[in-house]
Amino acid sequence: MSQIALPLALSGGGPSRIVIGSANARAAEALAAPERWPFRTAVLSGPPRSGKSLLARWFVESARPGERREAIDDARGMDEAALFHRWNRAQESGTALLIVGGEPPWNIVLPDLRSRLSAALQLEIGLPDDAMAEDLLLALAEQRALPLGAEAAAYLVPRAGRAFADIEKLVMAIDRLSLERKMPATHSIWRAALEAVHGPEEPRLL
């Protein structure tokens, strides 16, 4: 499993590592070298729960001595004029600026901001392939001290959705059902969790 260790534990708990795979390897590689970005600016987008905020946090906290790095999380929720001023300040101070833009498309109204961000490096997190989905499943289970191994992954991954949020919901459902029923997470729990997440219809095979 390829992972990036975060420099510090997240406040209030949460993942301390970022799983790297087919969906985010290009973005992670680019975040390690902001000196190559046009105008020292990158825009990171991707689906919900795909680790955008974690990557932004790692980007800032892994700055080398004397290097200026800044990340704006959930930039879509900002006033566009305020975001444009943040871009200008970053340019003036020589700061590498990562802008987390959420899930595409992002329709920017302010022409000056739209042109600046269009010229930035565009990084997009996609959907995980089977190998990354397995890594995510096992990493999320490990964070909950939930004993899932290779047999569980072989059963669950082909039947789970490929959205990051689907995989997270599935692990949460397995953990909840295991606690409620006071029994280990085995096949009966896995099947019940799949039904809880995807409904009573036949599990989806990809």
C-alpha positions as CSV (number, residue, x, y, z in Angstrom):
1,M,0.0,0.0,0.0
2,S,1.4,3.4,-1.0
3,Q,0.6,6.1,1.5
4,I,1.8,9.6,2.5
5,A,2.2,10.1,6.3
6,L,0.8,13.4,7.5
7,P,3.3,15.4,9.6
8,L,0.8,15.8,12.5
9,A,-2.3,14.0,13.7
10,L,-5.5,15.7,12.7
11,S,-7.3,17.4,15.5
12,G,-10.3,15.4,16.8
13,G,-8.9,12.2,15.3
14,G,-9.1,11.2,11.6
15,P,-6.7,9.6,9.1
16,S,-3.0,10.2,9.7
17,R,-2.1,8.9,6.2
18,I,-3.2,9.5,2.7
19,V,-3.6,6.5,0.4
20,I,-2.0,7.0,-3.0
21,G,-3.1,5.2,-6.0
22,S,-4.5,5.5,-9.5
23,A,-6.9,8.3,-8.7
24,N,-4.5,10.7,-7.1
25,A,-0.9,9.7,-7.9
26,R,-0.4,12.5,-10.4
27,A,-1.8,15.1,-8.0
28,A,0.4,13.9,-5.2
29,E,3.5,14.0,-7.4
30,A,2.7,17.5,-8.6
31,L,2.1,18.8,-5.0
32,A,5.6,17.8,-4.1
33,A,7.1,20.2,-6.7
34,P,5.2,23.5,-6.6
35,E,8.3,25.3,-8.2
36,R,7.2,23.7,-11.5
37,W,3.7,25.2,-11.4
38,P,2.7,28.0,-13.8
39,F,2.4,31.2,-11.7
40,R,3.1,29.0,-8.6
41,T,-0.6,28.2,-8.5
42,A,-2.5,24.9,-8.8
43,V,-6.2,24.0,-8.6
44,L,-7.1,20.7,-7.0
45,S,-10.5,19.2,-7.8
46,G,-12.2,15.9,-7.2
47,P,-15.2,14.1,-5.8
48,P,-16.4,14.3,-2.2
49,R,-14.3,12.4,0.5
50,S,-11.5,11.9,-2.0
51,G,-8.8,13.4,0.3
52,K,-8.5,16.9,-1.2
53,S,-8.3,18.6,2.2
54,L,-5.7,16.0,3.5
55,L,-3.6,16.5,0.4
56,A,-3.8,20.3,0.9
57,R,-2.8,20.0,4.5
58,W,0.2,17.7,3.6
59,F,1.2,20.2,0.9
60,V,1.4,23.1,3.4
61,E,3.1,21.1,6.2
62,S,5.7,19.5,4.0
63,A,7.2,22.9,2.9
64,R,10.9,23.0,2.9
65,P,12.8,25.6,5.1
66,G,12.3,29.1,3.6
67,E,9.6,27.9,1.2
68,R,6.3,29.7,1.2
69,R,3.2,27.5,0.7
70,E,-0.5,28.2,1.2
71,A,-3.6,26.3,0.6
72,I,-7.2,27.5,0.3
73,D,-9.6,24.7,1.1
74,D,-13.2,24.8,-0.2
75,A,-12.4,27.8,-2.4
76,R,-15.8,27.6,-4.1
77,G,-17.4,28.9,-0.9
78,M,-15.3,32.1,-0.9
79,D,-16.3,35.4,-2.4
80,E,-14.6,35.5,-5.8
81,A,-13.1,39.0,-5.3
82,A,-11.6,37.8,-2.0
83,L,-10.1,34.8,-3.7
84,F,-8.7,37.0,-6.4
85,H,-7.0,39.1,-3.8
86,R,-5.5,36.0,-2.1
87,W,-4.1,35.0,-5.5
88,N,-2.6,38.5,-5.9
89,R,-1.0,38.4,-2.5
90,A,0.5,35.0,-3.1
91,Q,2.0,36.3,-6.4
92,E,3.5,39.3,-4.6
93,S,5.0,37.3,-1.8
94,G,6.3,34.4,-4.0
95,T,4.0,31.9,-2.3
96,A,3.0,28.6,-3.9
97,L,-0.8,28.6,-3.8
98,L,-2.9,25.5,-3.8
99,I,-6.6,26.2,-4.4
100,V,-9.0,23.3,-3.6
101,G,-12.0,23.8,-5.9
102,G,-14.2,20.8,-5.1
103,E,-15.9,18.7,-7.7
104,P,-15.8,20.0,-11.3
105,P,-17.1,21.9,-13.1
106,W,-16.4,25.2,-11.3
107,N,-18.2,28.1,-13.0
108,I,-16.3,31.3,-12.1
109,V,-18.1,34.6,-12.8
110,L,-15.3,37.1,-12.2
111,P,-13.3,37.3,-15.5
112,D,-10.0,38.2,-13.8
113,L,-10.2,35.3,-11.4
114,R,-11.3,32.9,-14.2
115,S,-8.4,33.8,-16.4
116,R,-5.8,33.4,-13.5
117,L,-7.1,30.0,-12.4
118,S,-7.4,28.8,-16.0
119,A,-3.7,29.4,-16.3
120,A,-2.9,27.5,-13.1
121,L,-1.9,23.8,-13.0
122,Q,-5.1,21.8,-13.1
123,L,-5.0,18.7,-10.8
124,E,-8.0,16.4,-10.6
125,I,-8.6,13.3,-8.4
126,G,-10.4,10.6,-10.3
127,L,-12.1,7.4,-9.1
128,P,-10.0,4.6,-7.6
129,D,-9.3,1.4,-9.5
130,D,-9.7,-2.0,-7.8
131,A,-6.2,-1.9,-6.2
132,M,-6.7,1.6,-4.8
133,A,-10.2,0.7,-3.6
134,E,-8.8,-2.2,-1.7
135,D,-6.1,0.0,-0.1
136,L,-8.7,2.6,0.9
137,L,-11.0,-0.1,2.3
138,L,-8.2,-1.6,4.5
139,A,-6.9,1.8,5.5
140,L,-10.3,3.0,6.6
141,A,-10.9,-0.2,8.5
142,E,-7.5,0.1,10.2
143,Q,-8.3,3.6,11.4
144,R,-11.4,2.2,13.1
145,A,-9.5,-0.8,14.5
146,L,-11.8,-2.9,12.4
147,P,-10.3,-6.3,11.5
148,L,-10.7,-6.6,7.7
149,G,-8.2,-8.5,5.7
150,A,-7.6,-9.9,2.2
151,E,-10.7,-12.1,2.3
152,A,-12.9,-9.2,3.2
153,A,-11.4,-7.0,0.5
154,A,-11.7,-9.7,-2.2
155,Y,-15.4,-10.0,-1.3
156,L,-16.3,-6.4,-0.8
157,V,-14.3,-4.5,-3.5
158,P,-16.0,-6.0,-6.6
159,R,-19.4,-5.3,-5.0
160,A,-18.8,-1.8,-3.6
161,G,-19.3,1.5,-5.4
162,R,-16.2,3.2,-6.8
163,A,-16.9,6.6,-5.2
164,F,-14.7,7.4,-2.3
165,A,-17.8,8.2,-0.2
166,D,-19.2,4.8,-1.0
167,I,-16.2,3.0,0.3
168,E,-16.1,5.1,3.4
169,K,-19.9,4.5,4.0
170,L,-19.3,0.7,3.6
171,V,-16.6,0.6,6.2
172,M,-18.7,2.7,8.6
173,A,-21.7,0.3,8.1
174,I,-19.5,-2.8,8.7
175,D,-18.2,-1.3,11.9
176,R,-21.7,-0.2,13.1
177,L,-23.3,-3.5,12.4
178,S,-20.5,-5.4,14.0
179,L,-20.9,-3.4,17.2
180,E,-24.7,-3.5,17.2
181,R,-24.7,-7.3,16.7
182,K,-21.8,-7.9,19.0
183,M,-20.1,-10.2,16.5
184,P,-17.0,-10.2,14.4
185,A,-17.2,-8.6,10.9
186,T,-17.6,-11.8,8.8
187,H,-19.6,-12.6,5.7
188,S,-23.0,-12.0,7.2
189,I,-21.9,-8.5,8.4
190,W,-20.3,-7.7,5.0
191,R,-23.5,-8.7,3.1
192,A,-25.7,-6.7,5.5
193,A,-23.4,-3.6,5.2
194,L,-23.5,-3.8,1.4
195,E,-27.3,-3.9,1.5
196,A,-27.4,-1.0,4.0
197,V,-25.2,1.1,1.6
198,H,-26.5,0.0,-1.8
199,G,-30.1,-1.1,-1.0
200,P,-31.7,-4.5,-1.0
201,E,-31.2,-5.1,-4.7
202,E,-28.5,-7.4,-5.9
203,P,-25.0,-6.1,-5.2
204,R,-23.4,-4.3,-8.1
205,L,-20.5,-6.1,-9.8
206,L,-18.0,-3.8,-11.7
